[in-house]
Amino acid sequence: FNTSAEIFVETQQQLLADYPDVTYRAGIEVTYNRFQPFFWARLALLLAAALFALAYRKGFEKYRAHGMYAMIAGFLLFASGMYLRWIIGGRAPWSNMYESLLAIGATLVLISAIYELIKRDKIFGLAGSLMGGVILWLAHYASLDRGINPLVPALQSYWLIYHVIIILASYGCFAVAMVIGHFLLVQAVKSKGEMTPQLATMSKANLHVMQVGSLLLIFGILLG
């Protein structure tokens, strides 16, 4: 058996010597499976959500900065996983339900992080990191095909890269708006309908995100 296995390995190596790209991608896939970037991204984003939530408490405002660092780390891990899938598959990694969920998660975390860096409202960081972590959790535990497969003929188009990701980015914006809307509803009940400064901030944040999502959706549809 050992002799046969050695002969098989030698034969494979001889055949693959003419296809260095295949060997390179196989090595990247091994790294991807060992590294598990989406698992670590999920932990970082959920940690960021906890830190942003803690920053709402009086005397714990400094935890917003820690939450921002954790969110950026989570996004970088998220983006590295998407990039590795792109190299392995040789195509944009948003061609099936699993990859679409990942793309929505990555774009919503990116958009939320940009808003949080500009506005410093905590609500963007909390909503984006929480939703990003939840999406990664759903993508991992749902019964979805996580394999990196060739594109079906209908998706073998140059516009796939632009049309699909812009549409998915708009879904990401709406997902963030949904989370902010739920927080807004809870705070409105607690304040008994009174418009507090916190409610006004959340309302403006929700409106901004929905506006961006609507523009992305329109632009994506036109590109399609």
Backbone as CSV, one residue per row, in Angstrom:
resi,resn,N_x,N_y,N_z,CA_x,CA_y,CA_z,C_x,C_y,C_z
1,PHE,0.835,-1.215,0.000,0.000,0.000,0.000,0.870,1.265,0.000
2,ASN,1.899,1.276,0.852,2.774,2.455,0.931,3.463,2.730,-0.404
3,THR,3.888,1.665,-1.055,4.554,1.826,-2.355,3.596,2.410,-3.387
4,SER,2.371,1.893,-3.379,1.359,2.400,-4.318,1.031,3.869,-4.043
5,ALA,0.960,4.203,-2.746,0.663,5.591,-2.383,1.790,6.520,-2.831
6,GLU,3.041,6.086,-2.663,4.184,6.905,-3.079,4.202,7.102,-4.588
7,ILE,3.876,6.044,-5.327,3.816,6.137,-6.791,2.709,7.103,-7.218
8,PHE,1.568,7.027,-6.524,0.449,7.915,-6.825,0.831,9.380,-6.595
9,VAL,1.492,9.657,-5.456,1.906,11.022,-5.131,2.917,11.535,-6.158
10,GLU,3.887,10.699,-6.535,4.895,11.103,-7.524,4.257,11.402,-8.873
11,THR,3.303,10.561,-9.254,2.607,10.776,-10.532,1.828,12.083,-10.518
12,GLN,1.149,12.335,-9.399,0.403,13.597,-9.286,1.329,14.803,-9.367
13,GLN,2.456,14.720,-8.682,3.409,15.829,-8.691,3.951,16.078,-10.095
14,GLN,4.186,15.000,-10.847,4.670,15.145,-12.221,3.616,15.799,-13.109
15,LEU,2.360,15.395,-12.914,1.276,15.968,-13.714,1.035,17.431,-13.367
16,LEU,1.103,17.749,-12.057,0.827,19.116,-11.618,1.985,20.067,-11.892
17,ALA,3.148,19.522,-12.204,4.301,20.378,-12.499,4.035,21.270,-13.702
18,ASP,3.176,20.802,-14.613,2.825,21.601,-15.801,1.720,22.608,-15.514
19,TYR,1.139,22.542,-14.292,0.040,23.437,-13.936,0.339,24.096,-12.583
20,PRO,1.278,25.031,-12.549,1.657,25.657,-11.271,0.512,26.418,-10.619
21,ASP,-0.427,26.918,-11.429,-1.547,27.671,-10.872,-2.420,26.782,-9.998
22,VAL,-2.615,25.523,-10.417,-3.428,24.582,-9.648,-2.770,24.303,-8.306
23,THR,-1.460,24.093,-8.324,-0.729,23.825,-7.081,-0.811,25.023,-6.139
24,TYR,-0.671,26.218,-6.708,-0.736,27.443,-5.896,-2.107,27.585,-5.236
25,ARG,-3.163,27.369,-6.015,-4.513,27.500,-5.461,-4.785,26.435,-4.401
26,ALA,-4.258,25.237,-4.617,-4.437,24.165,-3.627,-3.779,24.555,-2.305
27,GLY,-2.596,25.163,-2.381,-1.920,25.622,-1.171,-2.697,26.713,-0.464
28,ILE,-3.281,27.630,-1.241,-4.099,28.690,-0.663,-5.343,28.102,0.013
29,GLU,-5.926,27.086,-0.603,-7.117,26.461,-0.021,-6.796,25.774,1.303
30,VAL,-5.626,25.138,1.381,-5.202,24.528,2.646,-5.057,25.594,3.726
31,THR,-4.447,26.723,3.369,-4.285,27.836,4.308,-5.644,28.369,4.756
32,TYR,-6.559,28.504,3.802,-7.909,28.997,4.101,-8.624,28.087,5.100
33,ASN,-8.546,26.784,4.874,-9.230,25.832,5.755,-8.599,25.778,7.141
34,ARG,-7.290,25.939,7.218,-6.624,25.921,8.524,-6.856,27.214,9.294
35,PHE,-6.825,28.330,8.591,-6.928,29.641,9.222,-8.342,29.932,9.732
36,GLN,-9.366,29.486,8.999,-10.773,29.716,9.338,-11.049,31.211,9.623
37,PRO,-10.825,32.076,8.642,-10.968,33.524,8.880,-12.364,33.952,9.304
38,PHE,-13.396,33.271,8.811,-14.754,33.687,9.142,-15.111,33.363,10.600
39,PHE,-14.521,32.305,11.134,-14.739,31.980,12.548,-14.169,33.087,13.436
40,TRP,-12.931,33.505,13.149,-12.299,34.552,13.947,-12.956,35.908,13.712
41,ALA,-13.422,36.143,12.496,-14.137,37.392,12.209,-15.427,37.455,13.023
42,ARG,-16.113,36.325,13.132,-17.352,36.286,13.911,-17.094,36.624,15.379
43,LEU,-16.045,36.052,15.940,-15.719,36.337,17.337,-15.366,37.813,17.529
44,ALA,-14.556,38.359,16.615,-14.140,39.758,16.730,-15.332,40.703,16.624
45,LEU,-16.253,40.415,15.715,-17.405,41.297,15.519,-18.376,41.228,16.698
46,LEU,-18.592,40.050,17.229,-19.475,39.933,18.396,-18.847,40.601,19.618
47,LEU,-17.525,40.493,19.738,-16.831,41.215,20.810,-16.996,42.721,20.624
48,ALA,-16.860,43.191,19.383,-17.044,44.610,19.091,-18.450,45.072,19.463
49,ALA,-19.456,44.248,19.147,-20.841,44.606,19.479,-21.007,44.735,20.994
50,ALA,-20.405,43.814,21.747,-20.494,43.885,23.211,-19.822,45.144,23.749
51,LEU,-18.688,45.518,23.172,-17.970,46.709,23.623,-18.744,47.988,23.287
52,PHE,-19.345,48.031,22.092,-20.153,49.202,21.724,-21.372,49.319,22.642
53,ALA,-21.988,48.178,22.970,-23.142,48.200,23.875,-22.716,48.681,25.260
54,LEU,-21.549,48.246,25.717,-21.039,48.669,27.021,-20.744,50.160,27.036
55,ALA,-20.323,50.701,25.884,-19.984,52.125,25.790,-21.199,53.033,25.993
56,TYR,-22.414,52.486,25.894,-23.613,53.279,26.125,-23.834,53.553,27.612
57,ARG,-23.186,52.787,28.469,-23.354,52.977,29.903,-22.491,54.138,30.389
58,LYS,-23.008,54.847,31.330,-22.296,56.019,31.846,-20.993,55.579,32.514
59,GLY,-19.911,56.246,32.147,-18.618,55.926,32.715,-17.829,54.907,31.915
60,PHE,-18.463,54.333,30.871,-17.794,53.320,30.048,-17.619,53.791,28.600
61,GLU,-17.685,55.104,28.396,-17.618,55.638,27.033,-16.317,55.285,26.319
62,LYS,-15.248,55.074,27.086,-13.947,54.770,26.474,-13.951,53.444,25.718
63,TYR,-14.934,52.564,26.025,-14.983,51.270,25.362,-15.404,51.379,23.896
64,ARG,-15.887,52.561,23.494,-16.221,52.749,22.074,-14.985,52.565,21.208
65,ALA,-13.849,53.116,21.642,-12.612,52.982,20.872,-12.177,51.525,20.779
66,HIS,-12.316,50.784,21.885,-11.967,49.358,21.858,-12.897,48.601,20.910
67,GLY,-14.179,48.982,20.932,-15.131,48.353,20.018,-14.782,48.631,18.563
68,MET,-14.295,49.864,18.296,-13.903,50.227,16.935,-12.720,49.386,16.474
69,TYR,-11.732,49.185,17.361,-10.573,48.360,17.014,-11.005,46.920,16.713
70,ALA,-11.892,46.390,17.562,-12.366,45.015,17.356,-13.163,44.899,16.067
71,MET,-13.931,45.933,15.745,-14.725,45.924,14.510,-13.823,45.937,13.279
72,ILE,-12.785,46.781,13.311,-11.853,46.842,12.189,-11.117,45.516,12.034
73,ALA,-10.714,44.916,13.172,-10.054,43.609,13.109,-10.990,42.558,12.522
74,GLY,-12.262,42.602,12.930,-13.237,41.662,12.389,-13.427,41.825,10.900
75,PHE,-13.472,43.093,10.445,-13.627,43.326,9.010,-12.411,42.837,8.234
76,LEU,-11.210,43.072,8.748,-10.000,42.625,8.055,-9.969,41.105,7.944
77,LEU,-10.381,40.414,8.994,-10.466,38.950,8.936,-11.531,38.522,7.924
78,PHE,-12.657,39.212,7.945,-13.757,38.955,7.011,-13.263,39.129,5.574
79,ALA,-12.612,40.259,5.311,-12.127,40.565,3.965,-11.059,39.570,3.518
80,SER,-10.214,39.128,4.442,-9.178,38.153,4.080,-9.805,36.830,3.654
81,GLY,-10.875,36.431,4.345,-11.575,35.206,3.952,-12.190,35.319,2.569
82,MET,-12.804,36.470,2.274,-13.385,36.685,0.949,-12.299,36.688,-0.127
83,TYR,-11.172,37.328,0.184,-10.068,37.401,-0.777,-9.503,36.010,-1.063
84,LEU,-9.354,35.195,-0.031,-8.837,33.836,-0.233,-9.794,33.006,-1.085
85,ARG,-11.092,33.148,-0.857,-12.073,32.427,-1.677,-12.003,32.899,-3.130
86,TRP,-11.741,34.183,-3.337,-11.621,34.719,-4.700,-10.426,34.084,-5.409
87,ILE,-9.281,33.992,-4.718,-8.089,33.391,-5.317,-8.318,31.915,-5.617
88,ILE,-8.896,31.206,-4.668,-9.100,29.761,-4.831,-10.049,29.473,-5.997
89,GLY,-11.155,30.210,-6.045,-12.157,29.956,-7.081,-11.843,30.614,-8.410
90,GLY,-10.968,31.614,-8.395,-10.676,32.328,-9.633,-11.833,33.156,-10.135
91,ARG,-12.702,33.581,-9.222,-13.897,34.362,-9.584,-14.325,35.155,-8.361
92,ALA,-15.249,36.078,-8.571,-15.780,36.861,-7.454,-16.542,35.952,-6.496
93,PRO,-16.291,36.063,-5.191,-16.909,35.128,-4.231,-18.306,35.548,-3.774
94,TRP,-19.213,35.737,-4.716,-20.610,36.000,-4.359,-21.528,35.419,-5.432
95,SER,-21.404,34.101,-5.616,-22.144,33.454,-6.702,-23.178,32.441,-6.227
96,ASN,-23.288,32.187,-4.915,-24.330,31.299,-4.410,-24.863,31.868,-3.092
97,MET,-25.779,31.172,-2.461,-26.428,31.708,-1.268,-25.437,31.925,-0.127
98,TYR,-24.535,30.973,0.085,-23.548,31.096,1.161,-22.654,32.313,0.932
99,GLU,-22.126,32.418,-0.277,-21.234,33.534,-0.583,-21.980,34.868,-0.609
100,SER,-23.249,34.844,-0.992,-24.044,36.078,-0.969,-24.225,36.586,0.455
101,LEU,-24.462,35.664,1.381,-24.563,36.053,2.789,-23.258,36.671,3.272
102,LEU,-22.140,36.047,2.892,-20.839,36.577,3.288,-20.619,37.976,2.707
103,ALA,-20.988,38.166,1.451,-20.795,39.470,0.807,-21.654,40.537,1.469
104,ILE,-22.894,40.193,1.815,-23.760,41.140,2.521,-23.137,41.513,3.858
105,GLY,-22.645,40.499,4.577,-22.031,40.752,5.878,-20.804,41.642,5.770
106,ALA,-19.945,41.359,4.795,-18.716,42.142,4.643,-19.023,43.597,4.289
107,THR,-19.967,43.813,3.379,-20.280,45.187,2.975,-20.963,45.968,4.096
108,LEU,-21.838,45.314,4.852,-22.514,46.056,5.922,-21.548,46.420,7.043
109,VAL,-20.568,45.536,7.306,-19.564,45.871,8.319,-18.707,47.037,7.844
110,LEU,-18.314,47.016,6.573,-17.503,48.102,6.018,-18.254,49.434,6.055
111,ILE,-19.498,49.435,5.598,-20.287,50.669,5.571,-20.525,51.185,6.989
112,SER,-20.830,50.288,7.912,-21.062,50.694,9.301,-19.795,51.254,9.932
113,ALA,-18.653,50.633,9.633,-17.383,51.120,10.185,-17.062,52.519,9.663
114,ILE,-17.323,52.752,8.380,-17.077,54.088,7.811,-17.982,55.128,8.480
115,TYR,-19.267,54.778,8.634,-20.194,55.691,9.296,-19.763,55.957,10.738
116,GLU,-19.341,54.903,11.427,-18.939,55.051,12.831,-17.702,55.934,12.963
117,LEU,-16.762,55.788,12.049,-15.556,56.618,12.083,-15.879,58.094,11.833
118,ILE,-16.896,58.337,10.996,-17.254,59.719,10.665,-18.183,60.323,11.719
119,LYS,-19.244,59.597,12.073,-20.283,60.137,12.949,-19.978,59.955,14.438
120,ARG,-19.284,58.868,14.801,-18.952,58.556,16.196,-20.205,58.486,17.069
121,ASP,-21.241,57.799,16.555,-22.515,57.724,17.269,-22.687,56.440,18.085
122,LYS,-21.789,55.516,17.929,-21.835,54.189,18.584,-22.907,53.281,17.975
123,ILE,-24.016,53.876,17.514,-25.109,53.061,16.988,-24.691,52.347,15.708
124,PHE,-23.879,53.000,14.861,-23.432,52.358,13.631,-22.502,51.181,13.953
125,GLY,-21.594,51.404,14.887,-20.683,50.330,15.274,-21.416,49.162,15.895
126,LEU,-22.371,49.461,16.767,-23.140,48.402,17.427,-23.965,47.618,16.421
127,ALA,-24.715,48.334,15.564,-25.583,47.663,14.594,-24.773,46.867,13.574
128,GLY,-23.693,47.456,13.041,-22.905,46.789,12.010,-22.163,45.572,12.522
129,SER,-21.527,45.693,13.690,-20.776,44.559,14.223,-21.715,43.443,14.670
130,LEU,-22.845,43.814,15.267,-23.806,42.794,15.697,-24.373,42.040,14.495
131,MET,-24.817,42.780,13.468,-25.411,42.139,12.299,-24.363,41.335,11.532
132,GLY,-23.128,41.853,11.461,-22.070,41.096,10.789,-21.797,39.779,11.472
133,GLY,-21.734,39.795,12.806,-21.528,38.550,13.546,-22.674,37.578,13.381
134,VAL,-23.910,38.095,13.393,-25.091,37.233,13.227,-25.107,36.596,11.838
135,ILE,-24.774,37.376,10.807,-24.760,36.839,9.447,-23.707,35.743,9.307
136,LEU,-22.533,35.947,9.902,-21.502,34.907,9.856,-21.958,33.658,10.594
137,TRP,-22.669,33.839,11.693,-23.206,32.701,12.443,-24.239,31.948,11.602
138,LEU,-25.139,32.685,10.946,-26.151,32.053,10.098,-25.512,31.319,8.920
139,ALA,-24.533,31.972,8.276,-23.878,31.359,7.123,-23.169,30.059,7.509
140,HIS,-22.620,30.011,8.723,-21.882,28.826,9.150,-22.807,27.673,9.523
141,TYR,-23.899,27.976,10.226,-24.746,26.911,10.765,-25.941,26.567,9.880
142,ALA,-26.254,27.392,8.894,-27.343,27.053,7.975,-26.898,25.936,7.030
143,SER,-27.857,25.221,6.516,-27.561,24.105,5.600,-27.319,24.641,4.189
144,LEU,-26.169,25.272,4.017,-25.809,25.864,2.731,-24.535,25.224,2.200
145,ASP,-24.424,25.193,0.891,-23.230,24.656,0.247,-22.089,25.656,0.394
146,ARG,-21.050,25.288,1.162,-19.921,26.193,1.386,-18.751,25.888,0.453
147,GLY,-18.956,24.982,-0.496,-17.893,24.642,-1.432,-17.600,25.777,-2.399
148,ILE,-16.368,25.783,-2.910,-15.965,26.780,-3.903,-16.068,26.123,-5.269
149,ASN,-17.205,26.311,-5.928,-17.520,25.599,-7.167,-17.412,26.524,-8.376
150,PRO,-17.273,25.947,-9.580,-17.245,26.773,-10.804,-18.567,27.508,-10.993
151,LEU,-18.515,28.633,-11.675,-19.724,29.404,-11.942,-20.628,28.680,-12.922
152,VAL,-21.932,28.783,-12.696,-22.889,28.272,-13.684,-22.835,29.211,-14.892
153,PRO,-23.190,28.742,-16.098,-23.081,29.576,-17.310,-23.809,30.910,-17.205
154,ALA,-24.955,30.938,-16.521,-25.734,32.177,-16.442,-25.000,33.276,-15.681
155,LEU,-24.046,32.896,-14.826,-23.327,33.879,-14.018,-21.935,34.187,-14.558
156,GLN,-21.576,33.576,-15.692,-20.247,33.811,-16.259,-20.263,35.110,-17.068
157,SER,-20.326,36.203,-16.324,-20.441,37.521,-16.948,-19.502,38.498,-16.257
158,TYR,-18.956,39.413,-17.048,-18.082,40.458,-16.504,-18.821,41.325,-15.486
159,TRP,-20.125,41.518,-15.713,-20.898,42.411,-14.856,-21.242,41.789,-13.519
160,LEU,-20.984,40.494,-13.357,-21.265,39.843,-12.080,-20.551,40.565,-10.938
161,ILE,-19.292,40.935,-11.162,-18.483,41.549,-10.117,-19.129,42.841,-9.619
162,TYR,-19.663,43.640,-10.530,-20.169,44.959,-10.166,-21.658,44.937,-9.816
163,HIS,-22.451,44.318,-10.681,-23.900,44.322,-10.477,-24.271,43.639,-9.165
164,VAL,-23.764,42.438,-8.945,-24.173,41.660,-7.776,-23.680,42.290,-6.483
165,ILE,-22.424,42.715,-6.424,-21.897,43.243,-5.161,-22.574,44.555,-4.780
166,ILE,-22.962,45.375,-5.765,-23.657,46.625,-5.443,-25.051,46.329,-4.894
167,ILE,-25.731,45.368,-5.494,-27.048,44.960,-4.987,-26.914,44.413,-3.567
168,LEU,-25.918,43.538,-3.342,-25.722,42.954,-2.010,-25.325,44.015,-0.991
169,ALA,-24.560,45.016,-1.421,-24.199,46.112,-0.511,-25.439,46.881,-0.071
170,SER,-26.391,47.050,-0.997,-27.636,47.731,-0.619,-28.406,46.903,0.409
171,TYR,-28.409,45.574,0.249,-29.048,44.710,1.246,-28.366,44.867,2.601
172,GLY,-27.039,45.023,2.569,-26.299,45.229,3.813,-26.734,46.509,4.516
173,CYS,-26.925,47.576,3.738,-27.399,48.843,4.321,-28.771,48.662,4.960
174,PHE,-29.663,47.955,4.268,-31.003,47.759,4.802,-30.976,46.878,6.055
175,ALA,-30.027,45.937,6.109,-29.896,45.101,7.301,-29.463,45.944,8.503
176,VAL,-28.530,46.866,8.279,-28.099,47.777,9.355,-29.268,48.662,9.780
177,ALA,-30.024,49.173,8.803,-31.187,50.011,9.115,-32.215,49.235,9.929
178,MET,-32.359,47.937,9.635,-33.300,47.109,10.388,-32.893,47.023,11.861
179,VAL,-31.583,46.805,12.110,-31.105,46.707,13.490,-31.291,48.036,14.216
180,ILE,-30.901,49.139,13.556,-31.071,50.459,14.172,-32.549,50.730,14.438
181,GLY,-33.416,50.322,13.511,-34.857,50.517,13.686,-35.396,49.789,14.904
182,HIS,-34.889,48.579,15.155,-35.325,47.831,16.339,-34.843,48.514,17.625
183,PHE,-33.586,48.977,17.612,-33.093,49.721,18.774,-33.928,50.983,18.998
184,LEU,-34.269,51.644,17.897,-35.065,52.878,17.960,-36.447,52.594,18.545
185,LEU,-37.045,51.488,18.144,-38.374,51.125,18.647,-38.339,50.853,20.149
186,VAL,-37.301,50.130,20.590,-37.182,49.823,22.026,-36.992,51.104,22.828
187,GLN,-36.128,52.007,22.353,-35.884,53.258,23.061,-37.132,54.145,23.070
188,ALA,-37.913,54.113,21.982,-39.143,54.905,21.924,-40.161,54.418,22.949
189,VAL,-40.226,53.097,23.123,-41.138,52.537,24.140,-40.686,52.941,25.534
190,LYS,-39.355,52.879,25.762,-38.833,53.241,27.083,-39.069,54.712,27.418
191,SER,-38.949,55.562,26.398,-39.141,57.005,26.631,-40.603,57.418,26.538
192,LYS,-41.489,56.453,26.294,-42.932,56.685,26.210,-43.290,57.716,25.143
193,GLY,-42.603,57.623,23.999,-42.921,58.480,22.869,-42.246,59.828,22.877
194,GLU,-41.522,60.144,23.941,-40.840,61.440,23.998,-39.590,61.415,23.128
195,MET,-39.385,62.442,22.323,-38.233,62.513,21.427,-36.995,62.981,22.205
196,THR,-36.204,62.032,22.644,-34.981,62.337,23.375,-33.833,62.561,22.386
197,PRO,-32.710,63.149,22.839,-31.553,63.319,21.945,-31.054,61.996,21.364
198,GLN,-31.106,60.933,22.171,-30.661,59.630,21.684,-31.572,59.112,20.575
199,LEU,-32.879,59.316,20.733,-33.829,58.909,19.698,-33.619,59.704,18.412
200,ALA,-33.370,60.994,18.562,-33.136,61.831,17.377,-31.892,61.380,16.628
201,THR,-30.837,61.023,17.373,-29.599,60.546,16.746,-29.834,59.239,16.002
202,MET,-30.574,58.324,16.640,-30.860,57.037,16.001,-31.719,57.219,14.752
203,SER,-32.681,58.135,14.824,-33.557,58.374,13.666,-32.761,58.895,12.476
204,LYS,-31.846,59.832,12.732,-31.014,60.364,11.653,-30.101,59.276,11.085
205,ALA,-29.551,58.458,11.970,-28.673,57.373,11.526,-29.433,56.403,10.633
206,ASN,-30.662,56.065,11.052,-31.477,55.131,10.266,-31.788,55.707,8.893
207,LEU,-32.115,56.984,8.842,-32.445,57.639,7.581,-31.242,57.660,6.641
208,HIS,-30.060,57.986,7.171,-28.850,58.033,6.346,-28.558,56.674,5.722
209,VAL,-28.641,55.619,6.522,-28.316,54.278,6.019,-29.319,53.845,4.956
210,MET,-30.594,54.134,5.172,-31.608,53.753,4.180,-31.432,54.529,2.882
211,GLN,-31.027,55.777,2.982,-30.780,56.572,1.769,-29.632,55.971,0.950
212,VAL,-28.552,55.634,1.629,-27.412,55.020,0.929,-27.821,53.686,0.321
213,GLY,-28.567,52.873,1.072,-29.027,51.581,0.562,-29.906,51.728,-0.665
214,SER,-30.792,52.726,-0.656,-31.682,52.944,-1.802,-30.892,53.349,-3.041
215,LEU,-29.902,54.243,-2.868,-29.075,54.665,-4.007,-28.287,53.489,-4.580
216,LEU,-27.715,52.669,-3.702,-26.965,51.499,-4.176,-27.872,50.519,-4.914
217,LEU,-29.081,50.314,-4.394,-30.017,49.389,-5.025,-30.416,49.870,-6.416
218,ILE,-30.718,51.156,-6.539,-31.083,51.716,-7.854,-29.924,51.579,-8.839
219,PHE,-28.731,51.936,-8.396,-27.564,51.873,-9.260,-27.257,50.433,-9.669
220,GLY,-27.397,49.497,-8.719,-27.167,48.076,-9.029,-28.142,47.527,-10.030
221,ILE,-29.419,47.911,-9.883,-30.443,47.458,-10.837,-30.166,47.993,-12.234
222,LEU,-29.758,49.258,-12.308,-29.450,49.849,-13.612,-28.244,49.155,-14.263
223,LEU,-27.264,48.773,-13.465,-26.104,48.061,-14.023,-26.496,46.675,-14.538
224,GLY,-27.526,46.074,-13.921,-27.940,44.724,-14.328,-28.694,44.729,-15.624
